[in-house]
Amino acid sequence: MTKLRSFLIFPIHLTIQLCNLALWGGLVIFFGLIKLIIPIRSVQEILLNVMHRLYFSFGIFSVAIIKAFNRIEIRIEIDEALSKQKWYLITANHISYLDIILLIDFCAPRIPPPKFFLKKELIWLPFVGIAAWALDMPFMRRYSQAFVQKNPHLRGKDIETTKKYCMRYKHKPTTVINFVEGTRFTPQKHKLKQSPFSHLMRPKAGGVAFTLSAMGELFSNILDITLAYPDSRHPMMDMLCGRMTKIVIDVTTLPVTDELIGDYFNNQAFQSHFQQWLNTLWEKKNARMRAWMN
């Protein structure tokens, strides 16, 4: 009976979610094109505000649809009050594409619109790619270490992209989201990368360190967000099939101290210190996940 129910729910739920994405994504793209052809800053600001409302609407409606198809508990724990008038840097683990929807919905009533650092390949994803571009989100081109060694002129390109977009975010309260692991967690990737964390991939420090260097004086806080799906091994599929039962979003508010701002790429002492700070953060995150998942 459970399998039959999932079989029936999946196509209906998927269709509704895709329609929701197409609706709000299409509207964002429409206003984004108007913003592109009208080079008047005041008009562009008004259009961007409209687009942010549409962006939030996508996340809110998507989560409402998820709740309609799943008997689900979404537990959100926040240790301090948040504000839409402040700048935040979110460091989060990454398990599923569902993480993005949940974070948009989380931010909507609490903090400024979130900007994700996205893989370059996502620009071609229908509705998502062009809408993200219209919302001024950076697209990062990931190069392997071996590829960079063969093409040294590409070294640091992601950092250049980060710097360019950080300049844009200085003029209006913004939330910058960094999936610090650089990829979604899967058992295969976890084993291949030999991660020392039982429920997480290794954190990558460079992007976070550079963002703090570029915008550290603006960020009110770092929000360390831990996402978990305690009863699910395949979150996206379980959600679409109506099998999702529990989601945990745990938010720890951290200060932005002088010790976290420095030249990560040219100061060896600072680099070691920052890596140790981030690894300690990930150890605590992993301990929380271990308690929820076991």
N, C-alpha and C positions, 0 to 999 in steps of 0.2 A: 504493500500500500504506500509506504514512504517513497519507494523508487518511482511508482506511478505518479504520485503527487509531484515529485521533483521533475519528472519528464514533462508533465503538463505545465508546470509553472515556468520552466526555463524559457521557452520561446515567447511567452506573453511578457514576462518580466524584462527579457532582453530587448524586445521590441519597444516597450515603453521607455526604457532607459535610453535607447538610441534616439527615440523621438525627442526626449527631453534634452539630450545633448545637441541634436540638430536644431532644435528651436532656439535655445539660448546661445549656442555657438554661432548659429547663423545671424542672430541679431547683433552679437558682438562684432562679427566680421563686417556686417553692414555699416555699423557706426564707425568701425575702424577705418573703412574705406573713405567715409566722409571726412574723418579726422586727417587722413592722408592727403586729401586734395584741398583741404582748407588750412593753409599754413598760418593761421592766426592763433597765437598762443592761448588767448582767453577762451576762444571757441574750442580749441583742442582740450583744454582743461575741463570744460563742461561736458564734452563728449566722453572723455575718459571717466568722469564720475558716473555718467549713465552706463558706460560699459562695465564698470566695477559692480554696479547694482545688478546688472544682468548676469555677470560672472558669479556673484553670490547667490543669485536666484537659482542658477544651475545646481550648485552644491546643495542648497536647502531642499529643493524639489527632489533631487536624486536620493538624498537620505530619507526623505518622507516616503518615497516609493519603496526603498529598501525596507523600511519599517512596515509598510503595507503587506509585503510579501514574506516577511520573516518574523517569527516570534522571537524578538531580539531585545537584549538589554545592552544599551550603549552607556557605559560607565565613564564619565568624564571627571577627573580629579585635578583641581587647580589649587596650588598652594598660596597664591596671592591674587589680589584684584588686578585686572588688566584694563587697558584704555585704548580707545580708537585715536587718541591724540598723540600717541608715542610711536617710536620706531622699535621694532623687535627683530631679532635674528633667531629663527627657529632651527635647532639641530634635531633631526629626527631619524629614526631607523626606517628602513624601507622593506616592506614585505610583499605588497600587492599594489596594483594600480588603484585599488580601492582606497589606499592611503590618501591619494590626492583628493578624492571626493570628500573624504572625512575631514581633512584639514581645511578645505574650503568652507565646509559647513561649520567647523569649529570656529574659524576666524570671523565668520559673518557677523555675529552679534557682539563680538568682543574686541577685536583688534583691526588695524588697517588691512586693506586687501593684500593677500599674499602673492609674492612673486616667486615662482619656481625656477630653478636652474635646470633646463631641460636638455636632453640629448638631441643633437642636431637632426637625427633621423625622424624625430617626432614632428618636424615641420610638415611632413607629408601625411600625417594622420588626419583623416577627414574631420573637418570642423575644429578639432583640437589644435592642430599646428598653426593655422592662420589666425585663429582666435587668440592663441597665446602670443603670437607675434604682435597682434593689434594691441594687446594689453601690456606691451613693453617687457615681455619676459625674455631673458637671455637664452640663446641656444648654444650649447657647448659641444665642441667636437672632441670626442675622446680618442686619444692616441695611446697605443701600447708603448711601453718603455723601449721595446725593440724597434718599433717604427720611428720613434723620436731619435733614436741613436743613428738610424739610417737617414733621417731627415732633420738634422739639428735646427734648421731654421724654423721649425714648427714648435720648438720648445717654448713653453710659457704662453701659448696662444689662448688657452682657457683663462689664464690670469689677465690677459689683455681684455678679453670679453667681460670678465668680472669687473674690472676697473671701469670700463666704459659705462656699464649699466649702473654701477654704484653711484656714479656721478648724477645719473638721472633721478635716483631715488632720494637725493639729498634735499629736494625742494618740498616734499610733501610726505606726511607720515606714511610709512611703508613697512610691510612685514616681508623679510627675505627668508625663504625656506631653503635649507640645504639638506638634502638627503646625503649625509656625511659618508655613507658606505659607497656611494657612487653607483650602486646597482641594487636590484631587488635581491632579498635573501632567498636562496633555494638550497636544499640539501646538497645538490651537486656543486654549486658554486662554493658553498661553505667548505666542502671537503677539498675541492680543487685549490682554493686559496689558503687552506690550512689555518682557518681563523681560530684564534685562541678563545673566542667567546662562543659558548654553546648555542646561543640563539641569535647571534648577530654576525655580520661580516666585519672585517677590520675597518675602523674609521680612517678616512683620508683627511689629513689635517690642512693641506695647502689651501684649498678653496675657502674654508672657514677662516683660517688665519688671515688670508688676504682681504676678505670681506670686512673683518674686524679692523684691519689696518686702514682700509679705505673709508669706513663709515663708523668706526668705533666711538667717536665723540657724539654721534647721533643716537646710537642704540641705547634705549632706556634699560633693556634687559636682554639676556639670552633666555629663550624658552626651550628647555630640553624636553622634547616630547617623545614619549615611548608609546608606540602603537603595538597592540597585540590582539590576536584573535584566538583566545584560549581553547576553544572547542573546534577549531578548523585547521585542516592541513592545506586546503586549497581555497583561500578566502573568496576570491572572485567567483569561482564556480559555485561554491556553497551559497554565496549570497544570491546569485542569479537563480539557483534552484530552490531557494526558500529554506535552506538548511542552516543558515547562520543563526547562532543563538546568543553570542556574546562578543562585544568589542570593548576594549579598554583603551582609553586615551588619557595618559598620565602626564601632567605638565608640572615641571619643576622650574621655578623662576630663579635665574642666576644673575648676579651682578656683572657688569662689564667693567673690569678693573684694569688698571694700567699694565698689570702683569700679562694681560692677554693681547696687548697691542704692541706689535714690533715688526721687524723685518725678517719674516720667516725664511726667505730664500737666501739671505746673505749673512744672517747672524746665527751661527751654529748653536750658541748657548740658548738663544730664544727658541730656536726650532726644537731643541731637545725638551725644553720646558713646556712648550705648547703641546707637543706630542704626548708628554706625560700627563698633562692636564686632560687632554681629550681621551686618552686611554683609561684614565680614572673614571671619567664620565661614563664611558662605555661599560666599564666593569660594574658600576652601579646600575646602569640600565639593564645589563644582562642579568643581574641578580633579581631585579624586579620581574623581568620576563620569566625567569626560571620559577619564581614563586607562583606566577599566574598560570603557567603552562603545565606544571606538574601536579 
